[in-house]
Amino acid sequence: FTSLTAEALISMKPDVILVMTKGLASVGGVTGLIDLPGVAQTPAGKNSRVISVDDSLLLSFGARTPSLLSLLADALNEVQK
């Protein structure tokens, strides 16, 4: 993993931010995430486009990966409406 600065995040201009459920909970949910330095200045932050995925599902890389891909596709379609 690489450290991510607020400036680097802003310059990447993400349309959507993908996070693990426990990580999102640790910052106080979507509102807490958007309050972190730099997040509100991204297109994802401005539009609250955040996708949260169960930690074990996102990191498993096993038999559940196909269901993860379907979940991510559905979530992307939903947040981009």
Residue pairs with C-beta under 8 A, 6 or more apart in sequence:
5 38
6 36
6 37
6 38
6 39
6 41
7 38
8 38
9 38
9 39
9 41
9 42
10 38
10 41
10 42
12 42
13 42
13 43
14 42
14 43
14 44
15 43
15 44
15 49
15 80
16 44
16 49
16 50
16 51
16 76
16 79
16 80
17 33
17 39
17 42
17 44
17 45
17 49
17 50
17 51
18 50
18 51
18 53
18 72
19 33
19 50
19 51
19 52
19 53
20 52
20 53
20 54
20 55
20 58
20 59
21 52
21 53
21 54
21 55
22 55
23 55
24 30
24 32
24 33
24 50
24 52
27 33
27 35
27 36
28 35
30 48
30 50
33 39
33 45
33 50
34 40
34 45
34 48
34 50
38 45
39 45
40 46
43 49
44 50
49 79
49 80
50 79
51 72
51 75
51 76
51 79
53 68
53 71
53 72
53 75
57 64
57 67
57 68
57 71
58 68
60 68
